[in-house]
Amino acid sequence: MTSWLKFLFLLLSFQINSFALVEVSKLFPAGAQKGTDAHFLLEGKNLAHAKDILFYKTGIHFEKMELEKNKLKLHLKISKKASTGLHPFRILGEDGLSNMRYIHIAPFPEHKKASNIFSFDKAQEVSIPCTVNGQLNGRQIDHYRFELKKGQSLNASLTCMDLALTFTDCQIKIFDKDKKQIAYNDDCLLLKQDPMISFTAPYTGVYYVQVHDFRFGGGNYRLHLSPKFNGVQVFPAGGPLNQKQKVLCLYQNGTSAQKEIDPQNQTGINSVYIDKDSIHHISFHVSKHKNFFDQEKGYERDKATSCDAFPLALNGRLDQKQDVDWFSFKAPKDGQIEIQVLARQLRSPIDALLEFYSSQGKLIKKQDDSGSLDPKIITKVKKDETYFIKIRDFNKNFSPLAVYRILVDYQEAQLKLSLSPSQQRTHQGQLLNISPNNNQLLIFDLNRENADSAISYQFSNLPSALTYKVLSHPEKSTKIPVLYSLKKDSPLQAQHISAQLSNKELSKGEYKESLIMLMGPNNKEYRHYSGNTLAYASTVPSPFSLEVLPNTSPMPRFGTHTSKIRIHRQEGFKGEITIKAKSVLAGLSMRDQIKIPADKNEVDYSIQASSSTPLGNWPFVFNATGYDKGKVFTLSSDAQERKVVEHYFDLKMLQYSLHRGKEREITIDINVHKTPDFPIKASLKGLPNGVTAEDIVINKIDEKLSFKISANENASYGYHRNSYVYFEFTHEGHKLNQSLRTNGTIYVPKPKKKK
């Protein structure tokens, strides 16, 4: 592999791992069998600080961990009742939680790949069913040998990309006893970039399977060999809450079978395992909508399937050439409805084209994609009017697997909290690590739809030592600051926190966690984790604490407010501290961060307000981050209230000319909003190079300010529009300042050349 490719794969491997805490970059094996004791070897950074594990699902129990040559060995007990599939986890270190990783749980006996199985002659013998844990390096091609009876079913699949460890795009091939390829797969709709083959043995005897990375980059894989086909799709693709559902299970080889499924009792897309020993889940949508099915009466509007209830869930398959499905319904009231297609989200091959028509057949709206390959239409309807919905594949493709589900309902209020990463393409900032006797500020993103009234926020499942306060913020702000506080002597521990939101329009909203788990070429996101809990950890005590000294001075617009930050160090701690101001207000200007060196304990932090900064009393919080003995600690100060007030003056200046080597007086119109105490010092700044102005002291404000300016022989010529006046004054006992643009021009002519 060329050096640039090696660099690419190394970069992709560590994009999600740039953590200052415990990092897990490698894990082998990547999974285990239900009902067994399993051992895992983890590689990464700061593993010596690891103390415990936080799991996101039940069924895996932590026994112990050991550090061996900078690698972490985990001893876990897997319950027989553990769910098949990916189990997210984080390592709890002394300074907080690590990045998220997965352990994959399967029902079959586990094997580890043997060494040097790079040819048919050295193929590893395996029995069916089984799961093999392997690792690929570079151009390796792994070979496995097994026996089948004539007519026996075999489902061969790989879990690679889903492990989200590295960008490992594997292929799988099946060969007969003569080493002739008889089946191949690279990607499939069910597993995306991971392959699967559903195969029926044509004879009794030996078969081979090959595994290799399409890009020859290498990485972990789990090879699953099952004697039962894994379903890839079901029809219908959704149903009502709290009901078992009879479905037609569709398989990759074109066969089908009637099944009964019992989805989870939660709305949305559920993961359903069709059979007891299924390795891969099928997506099934559960909702309150009443199911209606395409009656296949024809491809014209007058043949539309009529739906006599609301809200609707329209189900069908585009399984015939030139297939087009029509549905009609009558709106029960005036309002705005949402028509959402679920197809690719259910792993269907459809690239849907959605159209919405009036009762007279007039096209109202048409949509192909809405941020994804599944279109959505939002439009107004009138009571008792009949409307038509049309769906087809954009490319006019058809397939027995081309199932869809269309949800039709009036738009509902939605409230959702989330956290954005503080560093791009990492998990930093998307969890709560807090040390005892300290604070931690999280600024949540708020997404609200049709929910404009005031919101109540509640966080539940908190340990008794952890409290929180939702800080005040502008009414329409999409940033919600929450300051958490942890009592002294809290033990090292980790758990999950939930959030509930409500207002007049909606009784329940919640926190939604969304993490990028795997990046690929061109910075494309390939795998994500979605959940509804916030990971929390109390750490060991921090070696320093943070104090913001009181300053009751107001913050005028266009003025600068300075806070003095003080660090209290424990004996022996000499580390550098990084200070960052945190606020959700618009229009603030400040340095991104300020360093306090090891021999200092105080620093001044200045923040400037602008015309867009909202007026009123607002909380400001300062974060301090320091490193000690390989551990990182980030603390938040108590909330400091600052009053943002209106600016005192407005300025306006005309254009003035100033020749090199000359001086002159200029005037600036001033409009006074509030009169401060006298005297007022004013300095004209932002002048071109070589131009200076004398400061003035104002004891009485007239309608104009006068400044004497002068230009030296090397003054920069041209039009200059960056001048501003810096005011220093007192008001009600507070020292204040303002920087106001003059909105004028100083013109320095270009000197004429001497003849």
MARTORGU-212900 format. One line per 2 residues: number of its first residue (from 1); for each residue x, y, z of C-alpha. Coordinates in Angstrom, 3 decimals, always signed. Layout:
BEGIN
NUM) X:Y:Z  ...
***
This chain:
BEGIN
1) +0.000:+0.000:+0.000  +1.363:+3.441:-0.895
3) +2.454:+5.803:+1.859  -0.339:+8.293:+1.170
5) -2.936:+5.508:+1.542  -1.374:+4.457:+4.828
7) -1.593:+8.058:+5.995  -5.256:+8.247:+4.928
9) -6.222:+5.137:+6.876  -4.280:+6.313:+9.924
11) -6.072:+9.655:+9.755  -9.493:+8.036:+9.406
13) -8.778:+5.701:+12.290  -8.112:+8.567:+14.697
15) -10.615:+11.179:+13.594  -13.136:+10.091:+16.201
17) -10.493:+9.410:+18.854  -8.948:+12.815:+19.520
19) -9.749:+12.680:+23.239  -7.659:+14.057:+26.087
21) -9.204:+11.511:+28.488  -9.087:+7.723:+28.227
23) -9.216:+6.831:+24.530  -10.074:+3.454:+23.042
25) -8.724:+3.146:+19.507  -8.553:-0.662:+19.113
27) -10.546:-3.571:+20.510  -10.065:-7.304:+19.931
29) -12.024:-9.431:+19.708  -14.777:-7.044:+18.669
31) -17.542:-9.175:+20.152  -18.615:-12.265:+22.044
33) -21.257:-15.009:+22.257  -24.282:-14.818:+24.518
35) -24.004:-16.755:+27.763  -20.183:-16.785:+27.916
37) -17.307:-15.235:+29.829  -15.334:-13.050:+27.438
39) -11.939:-11.347:+27.444  -11.137:-8.239:+25.406
41) -7.876:-6.414:+24.777  -8.116:-2.648:+24.378
43) -5.506:-0.276:+22.988  -5.499:+3.487:+23.180
45) -4.326:+6.343:+25.391  -4.374:+6.971:+29.139
47) -5.596:+3.422:+29.793  -3.750:+3.397:+33.126
49) -6.481:+5.736:+34.443  -9.297:+3.267:+33.604
51) -11.418:+2.168:+36.570  -14.849:+1.001:+35.376
53) -17.192:+0.685:+32.374  -20.452:+2.417:+31.541
55) -22.720:+0.249:+29.348  -25.694:+1.568:+27.386
57) -27.638:-1.724:+27.328  -28.290:-4.504:+29.810
59) -26.819:-7.988:+29.438  -23.061:-7.365:+29.802
61) -21.537:-7.403:+33.277  -18.124:-5.997:+34.160
63) -15.944:-8.427:+36.124  -12.479:-6.846:+36.249
65) -9.809:-5.052:+34.213  -6.026:-5.402:+34.120
67) -3.316:-3.284:+32.510  -0.823:-5.377:+30.530
69) +1.989:-3.590:+28.679  -0.075:-0.420:+28.120
71) -3.040:-2.495:+26.949  -6.229:-2.901:+28.930
73) -7.607:-6.404:+29.407  -11.322:-6.582:+30.178
75) -13.089:-9.544:+31.745  -16.822:-9.457:+30.983
77) -19.716:-11.840:+31.560  -22.244:-11.950:+28.723
79) -25.775:-12.881:+29.743  -27.806:-15.399:+27.743
81) -30.483:-12.695:+27.600  -28.161:-10.061:+26.150
83) -29.612:-8.642:+22.953  -27.967:-9.508:+19.648
85) -26.124:-6.639:+18.009  -24.005:-3.678:+19.036
87) -23.637:-2.759:+22.712  -22.200:+0.736:+23.223
89) -19.870:+1.392:+26.150  -17.463:+3.968:+27.569
91) -14.482:+3.434:+29.854  -14.627:+5.417:+33.098
93) -11.250:+6.951:+33.858  -10.139:+8.965:+36.854
95) -10.829:+12.182:+34.926  -14.063:+11.129:+33.199
97) -15.577:+9.015:+30.452  -13.851:+7.909:+27.269
99) -15.056:+8.011:+23.686  -17.798:+5.516:+22.825
101) -17.017:+2.078:+21.409  -19.067:-1.038:+20.593
103) -19.023:-4.699:+21.627  -20.936:-6.887:+19.174
105) -22.969:-9.744:+20.668  -23.972:-12.800:+18.583
107) -25.725:-16.108:+19.366  -23.141:-18.447:+17.747
109) -19.956:-20.088:+19.076  -16.954:-17.775:+18.731
111) -13.629:-18.512:+17.037  -10.490:-16.499:+16.556
113) -8.848:-16.327:+13.176  -5.812:-18.619:+12.854
115) -2.513:-17.307:+11.514  -1.398:-17.507:+7.863
117) -4.769:-18.436:+6.313  -3.981:-16.494:+3.150
119) -4.588:-19.277:+0.616  -7.073:-22.077:-0.076
121) -4.526:-24.679:+1.010  -4.157:-23.028:+4.421
123) -7.856:-22.226:+4.901  -9.079:-22.391:+8.511
125) -11.621:-25.162:+9.190  -14.840:-23.892:+10.796
127) -18.201:-25.450:+11.621  -21.636:-23.934:+11.110
129) -23.029:-21.982:+12.903  -20.152:-19.826:+14.104
131) -18.750:-16.313:+14.375  -15.071:-15.756:+13.594
133) -13.136:-12.768:+14.917  -10.461:-11.638:+12.524
135) -8.125:-8.804:+11.670  -6.880:-7.845:+8.216
137) -3.594:-6.131:+7.497  -2.957:-4.536:+4.135
139) -3.470:-6.912:+1.216  -4.279:-9.996:+3.274
141) -7.090:-12.263:+2.061  -8.386:-14.647:+4.709
143) -9.713:-18.113:+3.769  -12.109:-20.368:+5.665
145) -13.214:-23.921:+4.857  -16.525:-25.559:+5.823
147) -18.878:-28.333:+4.698  -22.512:-28.178:+3.579
149) -25.092:-30.717:+2.509  -26.909:-30.332:-0.771
151) -29.856:-27.956:-0.387  -28.577:-26.599:+2.932
153) -28.997:-22.872:+3.496  -26.047:-20.671:+4.365
155) -26.126:-17.038:+5.380  -22.605:-15.593:+5.320
157) -22.182:-12.007:+6.507  -19.594:-9.649:+7.926
159) -19.735:-7.043:+10.663  -16.942:-4.576:+9.848
161) -18.025:-0.981:+9.304  -20.701:-1.331:+11.993
163) -17.927:-1.927:+14.533  -16.891:+1.699:+13.852
165) -13.243:+1.040:+14.697  -11.700:+1.723:+11.293
167) -12.943:+2.299:+7.758  -12.849:-1.389:+6.778
169) -14.875:-1.942:+3.586  -14.843:-5.734:+3.314
171) -15.956:-8.103:+0.562  -17.046:-11.702:+0.941
173) -16.783:-14.466:-1.679  -17.858:-18.128:-1.665
175) -16.005:-20.769:-3.674  -16.831:-24.382:-4.469
177) -14.573:-27.393:-3.925  -12.715:-26.576:-7.183
179) -11.946:-23.042:-5.945  -14.389:-21.546:-8.451
181) -16.246:-18.453:-7.257  -19.984:-19.079:-6.977
183) -21.169:-16.110:-4.867  -19.937:-12.600:-4.091
185) -21.078:-9.513:-2.211  -19.536:-6.156:-1.350
187) -22.390:-3.998:-0.051  -26.033:-4.741:+0.688
189) -29.044:-2.625:+1.588  -29.526:-4.267:+4.957
191) -25.928:-3.803:+6.166  -24.926:-0.821:+3.985
193) -21.153:-1.181:+3.375  -20.989:-4.568:+5.122
195) -21.641:-7.627:+2.879  -24.029:-10.573:+3.157
197) -24.707:-13.651:+0.998  -27.762:-15.911:+1.246
199) -26.740:-19.135:-0.472  -28.156:-22.634:-1.045
201) -25.607:-25.418:-1.413  -25.797:-27.120:-4.864
203) -23.920:-30.227:-3.660  -22.718:-31.993:-0.529
205) -19.099:-31.273:+0.236  -16.470:-28.612:+0.897
207) -16.894:-24.886:+0.343  -14.631:-21.911:+0.953
209) -15.248:-18.312:+1.978  -12.848:-15.444:+1.335
211) -12.715:-12.197:+3.321  -10.698:-9.141:+2.336
213) -10.813:-5.360:+2.554  -11.788:-3.772:-0.759
215) -9.348:-0.907:-0.081  -6.654:-3.183:+1.386
217) -6.465:-0.958:+4.438  -7.180:-3.607:+7.056
219) -9.147:-3.675:+10.282  -11.346:-5.856:+12.471
221) -14.163:-8.038:+11.189  -16.648:-10.592:+12.503
223) -17.583:-13.343:+10.042  -20.980:-14.920:+10.723
225) -21.905:-18.278:+9.162  -25.492:-19.277:+9.856
227) -27.629:-22.201:+8.627  -30.635:-19.842:+8.317
229) -31.182:-16.977:+5.924  -31.320:-13.531:+7.528
231) -34.345:-11.515:+6.413  -33.582:-8.216:+4.717
233) -37.036:-6.618:+4.616  -40.590:-7.119:+5.855
235) -43.953:-6.107:+4.471  -45.665:-4.176:+5.837
237) -42.688:-2.208:+7.121  -44.605:-0.825:+10.080
239) -47.583:-1.210:+12.350  -49.421:+0.094:+15.432
241) -48.127:+0.256:+18.997  -48.487:-2.664:+21.428
243) -49.499:-5.201:+18.805  -47.877:-8.270:+17.356
245) -47.744:-8.039:+13.595  -47.944:-10.666:+10.869
247) -45.487:-9.778:+8.125  -44.059:-11.192:+4.935
249) -40.320:-11.637:+5.496  -38.281:-11.054:+2.330
251) -34.864:-12.612:+1.797  -31.871:-11.621:-0.290
253) -32.222:-14.607:-2.658  -35.794:-13.622:-3.625
255) -37.649:-16.062:-1.354  -40.144:-15.040:+1.338
257) -41.920:-16.471:+4.382  -44.777:-15.498:+6.675
259) -43.603:-14.426:+10.144  -45.003:-12.857:+13.289
261) -42.993:-10.149:+15.021  -43.400:-8.424:+18.362
263) -41.720:-5.010:+18.098  -40.702:-2.844:+21.027
265) -43.419:-0.692:+22.564  -41.909:+2.596:+21.472
267) -42.771:+4.820:+18.544  -40.291:+5.218:+15.714
269) -38.058:+2.784:+13.886  -37.477:-0.383:+15.940
271) -34.780:-3.020:+15.472  -36.473:-6.417:+15.043
273) -34.785:-9.818:+14.883  -37.040:-12.077:+12.808
275) -35.713:-15.374:+14.166  -34.165:-16.355:+17.479
277) -30.724:-16.785:+15.949  -30.829:-13.872:+13.486
279) -27.554:-11.975:+13.421  -28.838:-8.798:+11.808
281) -31.951:-6.816:+12.645  -34.644:-5.548:+10.311
283) -36.076:-2.039:+10.658  -39.770:-1.875:+11.543
285) -41.659:+1.373:+12.125  -44.157:+1.638:+14.984
287) -46.620:+4.526:+15.323  -50.166:+5.585:+16.244
289) -51.163:+5.821:+12.554  -53.786:+3.483:+11.093
291) -52.392:+1.150:+8.426  -53.694:+1.279:+4.853
293) -52.364:-0.856:+2.000  -52.068:-0.177:-1.712
295) -54.822:-2.181:-3.421  -52.906:-2.452:-6.741
297) -55.963:-1.254:-8.712  -53.909:+0.556:-11.325
299) -51.471:+3.363:-11.963  -53.961:+6.247:-12.424
301) -55.401:+8.730:-9.946  -58.963:+7.450:-10.341
303) -57.705:+4.037:-9.140  -56.333:+5.470:-5.875
305) -56.683:+3.483:-2.670  -59.191:+5.372:-0.504
307) -58.323:+5.894:+3.172  -61.182:+6.612:+5.566
309) -59.295:+7.450:+8.785  -56.694:+9.904:+10.015
311) -53.741:+9.962:+10.730  -52.627:+7.561:+8.008
313) -49.812:+5.074:+7.452  -49.756:+4.131:+3.764
315) -47.968:+0.869:+2.987  -46.999:-0.603:-0.341
317) -44.338:-2.127:-2.591  -43.043:-0.876:-5.927
319) -42.548:-4.403:-7.227  -43.792:-4.098:-10.819
321) -42.379:-2.426:-13.908  -43.350:+1.270:-14.104
323) -45.103:+0.854:-10.724  -46.930:+3.920:-9.392
325) -49.142:+3.913:-6.277  -51.984:+6.360:-5.519
327) -53.807:+7.027:-2.249  -56.623:+9.445:-1.378
329) -57.907:+10.858:+1.918  -60.249:+13.560:+3.225
331) -58.799:+16.188:+5.572  -60.727:+16.185:+8.890
333) -59.853:+19.852:+9.655  -58.002:+22.898:+8.399
335) -54.292:+22.883:+9.166  -50.795:+22.054:+8.042
337) -49.972:+18.418:+7.414  -46.705:+16.541:+7.101
339) -46.307:+13.694:+4.592  -43.163:+11.676:+5.340
341) -41.875:+8.768:+3.255  -39.980:+6.005:+5.055
343) -38.015:+3.889:+2.599  -34.232:+4.222:+2.774
345) -34.567:+4.623:+6.535  -36.092:+1.112:+6.477
347) -33.270:-0.165:+4.191  -35.525:-0.224:+1.115
349) -33.912:+0.369:-2.314  -36.492:+3.022:-3.268
351) -35.365:+6.517:-4.228  -38.861:+7.870:-3.717
353) -40.550:+10.667:-5.658  -43.529:+11.997:-3.674
355) -46.327:+14.097:-5.188  -49.377:+15.717:-3.572
357) -52.499:+16.633:-5.575  -55.800:+18.439:-5.041
359) -59.178:+16.792:-5.651  -59.163:+18.297:-9.170
361) -55.813:+16.659:-9.949  -53.742:+19.844:-9.643
363) -50.183:+19.241:-8.426  -49.752:+21.073:-5.101
365) -46.235:+19.955:-4.164  -43.581:+17.538:-5.340
367) -40.498:+16.368:-3.437  -37.608:+14.036:-4.245
369) -35.160:+14.444:-1.369  -35.541:+16.286:+1.958
371) -32.051:+16.194:+3.420  -32.023:+12.441:+2.731
373) -33.282:+10.065:+0.047  -36.651:+9.917:+1.818
375) -38.803:+12.917:+0.797  -41.118:+14.924:+3.039
377) -43.868:+17.396:+2.106  -45.321:+20.012:+4.459
379) -48.431:+21.765:+3.143  -51.774:+23.257:+4.181
381) -55.096:+21.433:+3.753  -58.744:+22.452:+4.126
383) -61.424:+20.630:+6.059  -63.456:+18.027:+4.109
385) -61.327:+18.492:+0.972  -60.111:+15.312:-0.755
387) -56.394:+15.026:-1.567  -54.249:+12.521:-3.440
389) -50.770:+11.153:-2.744  -48.654:+9.606:-5.476
391) -45.403:+7.703:-5.018  -42.969:+6.106:-7.445
393) -39.273:+5.412:-7.727  -37.403:+8.415:-9.135
395) -35.424:+6.142:-11.476  -38.468:+3.932:-12.181
397) -36.756:+0.947:-10.589  -38.798:-1.866:-9.057
399) -38.106:-4.825:-6.769  -39.915:-7.174:-4.367
401) -37.789:-5.510:-1.668  -38.969:-1.995:-2.615
403) -41.262:-1.481:+0.369  -42.335:+1.913:+1.657
405) -44.374:+3.470:+4.437  -45.861:+6.984:+4.190
407) -46.939:+8.792:+7.355  -49.647:+11.461:+6.976
409) -50.601:+13.612:+9.948  -51.039:+17.190:+11.064
411) -47.774:+18.797:+12.101  -47.126:+18.306:+15.789
413) -45.097:+20.302:+18.253  -41.559:+19.036:+18.782
415) -38.959:+19.831:+21.413  -35.495:+18.296:+21.413
417) -32.268:+18.950:+23.316  -28.898:+17.860:+21.991
419) -25.191:+18.570:+22.406  -22.830:+19.482:+19.592
421) -19.196:+18.361:+19.810  -16.837:+21.049:+21.059
423) -14.273:+19.801:+18.542  -15.291:+18.785:+15.045
425) -15.563:+15.039:+14.337  -15.000:+14.035:+17.971
427) -17.226:+13.168:+20.939  -15.762:+15.966:+23.067
429) -18.380:+18.155:+24.690  -21.121:+15.534:+24.306
431) -20.989:+14.168:+27.849  -20.847:+15.435:+31.427
433) -17.568:+14.934:+33.323  -17.502:+16.839:+36.616
435) -15.146:+16.774:+39.588  -16.343:+16.951:+43.225
437) -17.010:+20.357:+44.788  -17.107:+21.968:+41.340
439) -19.399:+23.035:+38.507  -19.702:+22.055:+34.859
441) -21.581:+24.105:+32.265  -23.227:+22.400:+29.300
443) -24.775:+24.479:+26.530  -27.491:+22.423:+24.852
445) -28.873:+22.950:+21.359  -32.656:+23.380:+21.359
447) -34.731:+22.337:+18.371  -38.351:+23.442:+18.549
449) -41.086:+23.081:+15.953  -44.579:+24.503:+16.441
451) -43.766:+24.977:+20.130  -43.248:+28.690:+20.794
453) -44.299:+29.030:+24.436  -41.943:+28.960:+27.437
455) -40.272:+25.608:+28.116  -39.841:+23.703:+31.366
457) -36.638:+21.638:+31.660  -36.188:+18.670:+33.971
459) -33.231:+16.290:+34.289  -33.847:+12.925:+35.921
461) -31.875:+9.913:+37.159  -29.302:+12.219:+38.743
463) -27.237:+10.984:+41.694  -28.153:+12.700:+44.947
465) -24.889:+14.677:+44.986  -25.523:+16.258:+41.568
467) -27.739:+19.322:+41.139  -28.422:+21.590:+38.177
469) -29.737:+25.037:+37.282  -31.032:+26.155:+33.902
471) -29.478:+29.613:+33.498  -31.454:+32.515:+32.087
473) -31.216:+33.005:+28.331  -32.988:+35.032:+25.619
475) -36.560:+33.890:+25.043  -36.027:+32.648:+21.473
477) -32.519:+31.327:+22.048  -31.640:+27.946:+20.527
479) -28.801:+27.603:+23.063  -29.774:+26.500:+26.571
481) -27.129:+26.849:+29.326  -27.349:+24.367:+32.220
483) -24.920:+24.604:+35.131  -24.361:+21.329:+37.021
485) -22.860:+21.258:+40.523  -21.370:+18.253:+42.328
487) -20.986:+18.027:+46.088  -17.699:+17.443:+47.840
489) -16.531:+13.850:+48.493  -18.623:+12.387:+45.657
491) -17.251:+8.970:+44.621  -15.883:+8.086:+41.197
493) -18.886:+6.770:+39.239  -20.766:+6.936:+35.935
495) -24.399:+6.647:+34.905  -26.998:+7.883:+32.399
497) -29.044:+11.077:+32.786  -32.354:+11.762:+31.056
499) -33.960:+15.089:+30.168  -37.627:+15.995:+29.763
501) -38.992:+19.141:+28.121  -42.554:+20.440:+28.131
503) -44.589:+23.547:+27.337  -48.166:+24.479:+26.441
505) -47.950:+22.845:+23.005  -46.120:+19.652:+23.993
507) -46.253:+17.522:+27.108  -42.988:+15.711:+26.471
509) -39.759:+16.388:+24.632  -36.405:+14.799:+25.420
511) -32.661:+14.810:+25.057  -31.362:+13.192:+21.874
513) -27.773:+12.033:+21.666  -26.197:+11.843:+18.214
515) -22.552:+10.823:+17.832  -20.431:+10.418:+14.724
517) -18.904:+6.967:+15.132  -17.051:+6.506:+11.843
519) -15.696:+8.838:+9.181  -14.574:+7.824:+5.701
521) -12.931:+9.357:+2.643  -13.750:+12.996:+1.855
523) -14.836:+13.475:+5.476  -18.049:+11.580:+4.828
525) -19.904:+10.330:+7.879  -20.581:+6.573:+7.639
527) -21.818:+5.467:+11.035  -23.733:+7.235:+13.817
529) -25.013:+6.425:+17.266  -28.404:+7.742:+18.368
531) -29.745:+7.569:+21.910  -31.751:+9.514:+24.472
533) -29.517:+9.651:+27.550  -26.599:+11.855:+28.572
535) -23.517:+10.069:+29.894  -22.381:+11.445:+33.272
537) -19.251:+10.807:+35.338  -17.965:+12.166:+38.635
539) -14.167:+12.226:+38.562  -11.399:+12.280:+41.125
541) -10.909:+15.701:+42.791  -9.353:+18.441:+40.673
543) -5.930:+19.813:+41.733  -7.179:+23.402:+41.336
545) -10.329:+25.488:+41.761  -11.690:+28.537:+39.962
547) -12.894:+31.892:+41.305  -14.277:+34.922:+39.462
549) -13.923:+38.106:+41.523  -17.088:+40.226:+41.838
551) -17.572:+43.045:+39.328  -20.961:+44.743:+39.377
553) -20.188:+47.169:+36.547  -22.722:+47.094:+33.692
555) -21.693:+46.086:+30.175  -22.750:+48.812:+27.714
557) -23.178:+47.914:+24.080  -19.928:+48.687:+22.235
559) -18.245:+48.614:+25.632  -15.749:+46.213:+27.194
561) -16.338:+44.475:+30.517  -13.364:+42.915:+32.310
563) -13.521:+40.069:+34.819  -10.623:+39.021:+37.033
565) -10.144:+35.234:+37.107  -8.271:+33.666:+40.023
567) -6.965:+30.093:+40.247  -6.443:+28.358:+43.590
569) -3.862:+25.588:+43.268  -3.348:+22.605:+45.505
571) +0.160:+22.180:+46.787  +2.391:+20.693:+44.112
573) +0.200:+21.553:+41.121  +2.141:+23.786:+38.719
575) +0.273:+23.194:+35.464  -0.797:+25.778:+32.919
577) -4.514:+26.701:+33.011  -6.639:+27.651:+29.988
579) -9.556:+30.043:+30.589  -12.563:+30.346:+28.242
581) -15.656:+32.520:+28.677  -19.017:+30.835:+28.011
583) -22.266:+32.599:+27.122  -25.254:+32.041:+24.827
585) -25.687:+35.744:+24.027  -25.345:+37.001:+20.475
587) -22.957:+39.762:+19.467  -20.172:+39.186:+21.997
589) -16.502:+39.628:+21.122  -13.739:+38.066:+23.212
591) -10.541:+36.116:+22.966  -11.153:+32.431:+22.361
593) -9.010:+31.513:+25.351  -6.412:+32.945:+27.718
595) -3.541:+30.988:+29.257  -2.510:+31.322:+32.891
597) +1.111:+30.096:+33.086  +2.350:+27.816:+35.831
599) +3.857:+30.707:+37.848  +0.698:+32.863:+37.760
601) -2.728:+32.578:+39.364  -4.707:+35.520:+37.974
603) -5.730:+36.913:+34.620  -8.080:+39.599:+33.275
605) -10.683:+38.443:+30.740  -12.395:+41.140:+28.633
607) -15.707:+40.752:+26.801  -17.217:+43.338:+24.455
609) -20.908:+43.702:+23.637  -22.256:+44.862:+20.272
611) -25.516:+46.337:+18.992  -26.982:+42.794:+18.642
613) -26.273:+41.776:+22.250  -29.638:+41.585:+24.041
615) -30.217:+44.042:+26.875  -30.814:+42.788:+30.399
617) -29.214:+40.790:+33.196  -27.485:+37.674:+31.864
619) -25.285:+34.971:+33.400  -21.681:+34.512:+32.293
621) -19.608:+31.444:+33.150  -15.861:+30.915:+32.826
623) -14.249:+27.510:+32.202  -10.788:+26.535:+33.393
625) -8.967:+23.526:+31.898  -5.753:+22.077:+33.298
627) -3.680:+18.891:+33.013  -2.188:+17.020:+35.931
629) -0.305:+13.703:+35.808  -1.844:+12.714:+32.471
631) -5.375:+13.659:+33.520  -7.457:+16.591:+32.251
633) -9.890:+18.626:+34.355  -12.370:+21.230:+33.135
635) -14.157:+23.304:+35.767  -16.858:+25.946:+35.418
637) -17.211:+28.994:+37.638  -20.380:+30.011:+39.415
639) -22.665:+32.013:+37.130  -21.682:+35.693:+37.121
641) -24.529:+38.077:+36.354  -23.705:+40.931:+33.985
643) -26.107:+43.716:+33.043  -26.012:+44.610:+29.358
645) -27.151:+48.223:+28.916  -27.745:+50.490:+25.950
647) -24.751:+52.376:+24.558  -24.263:+56.008:+25.587
649) -23.444:+57.735:+22.279  -23.845:+57.534:+18.506
651) -21.267:+59.074:+16.139  -21.252:+60.328:+12.571
653) -18.325:+61.767:+10.634  -17.986:+63.114:+7.101
655) -14.988:+62.651:+4.772  -11.850:+64.622:+5.517
657) -8.678:+65.041:+3.482  -5.285:+65.106:+5.142
659) -2.060:+65.594:+3.181  +1.236:+64.080:+4.214
661) +3.203:+66.366:+6.520  +0.085:+68.349:+7.451
663) -2.301:+68.626:+10.371  -5.914:+69.723:+10.658
665) -8.957:+69.661:+12.881  -11.885:+67.337:+12.202
667) -15.315:+67.216:+13.832  -17.532:+64.249:+14.641
669) -21.259:+64.587:+15.297  -22.287:+63.009:+18.593
671) -25.776:+62.005:+19.695  -26.122:+61.337:+23.427
673) -28.461:+58.558:+24.676  -27.344:+58.721:+28.295
675) -25.089:+61.266:+29.967  -22.278:+59.766:+32.062
677) -20.256:+61.539:+34.704  -17.641:+64.087:+33.644
679) -14.843:+64.257:+32.682  -14.891:+61.896:+29.685
681) -11.681:+60.915:+27.959  -11.959:+60.336:+24.189
683) -9.310:+58.894:+21.885  -9.556:+58.695:+18.081
685) -8.204:+55.313:+16.999  -8.174:+53.023:+13.961
687) -6.293:+55.652:+11.929  -4.085:+54.816:+8.943
689) -0.372:+54.275:+9.471  +1.419:+57.559:+9.945
691) -1.685:+59.439:+11.107  -2.147:+60.370:+14.768
693) -4.739:+62.227:+16.812  -4.538:+64.053:+20.113
695) -6.732:+62.712:+22.925  -9.361:+65.054:+24.282
697) -11.067:+65.472:+27.649  -14.771:+66.291:+27.560
699) -16.329:+68.270:+30.428  -19.471:+69.188:+28.546
701) -21.038:+67.444:+25.586  -21.997:+69.624:+22.655
703) -23.300:+68.321:+19.342  -19.768:+67.848:+17.974
705) -16.394:+66.482:+19.038  -13.226:+68.049:+17.683
707) -9.925:+66.188:+17.188  -6.625:+67.517:+15.895
709) -5.032:+64.977:+13.521  -1.669:+65.032:+11.767
711) +0.058:+62.956:+9.096  +3.787:+62.355:+8.762
713) +5.658:+62.174:+5.472  +5.177:+58.387:+5.246
715) +1.450:+58.242:+6.049  -0.459:+55.574:+4.121
717) -2.321:+57.212:+1.257  -5.828:+56.279:+0.127
719) -9.320:+56.150:+1.634  -9.456:+54.904:+5.220
721) -12.764:+54.006:+6.884  -11.746:+52.163:+10.069
723) -11.604:+55.012:+12.558  -13.413:+54.799:+15.892
725) -13.548:+56.749:+19.140  -12.676:+55.052:+22.408
727) -14.445:+56.650:+25.401  -13.483:+56.190:+29.041
729) -15.831:+57.498:+31.740  -17.598:+56.719:+34.988
731) -21.306:+56.349:+35.677  -22.963:+55.661:+38.995
733) -19.576:+54.812:+40.449  -18.598:+52.309:+37.715
735) -15.672:+52.726:+35.350  -16.970:+52.122:+31.810
737) -15.778:+52.375:+28.253  -17.159:+52.318:+24.715
739) -15.628:+51.925:+21.250  -17.797:+53.528:+18.567
741) -17.149:+53.663:+14.841  -17.133:+57.134:+13.331
743) -18.683:+55.848:+10.082  -16.564:+58.408:+8.256
745) -13.578:+58.536:+5.895  -10.100:+59.976:+6.158
747) -8.536:+60.505:+2.731  -4.746:+60.809:+2.396
749) -4.012:+61.890:-1.203  -1.228:+60.236:-3.114
751) +1.632:+62.718:-3.459  +2.183:+64.079:-6.935
753) +5.384:+63.080:-8.666  +7.867:+65.909:-9.102
755) +8.640:+66.743:-12.729
***
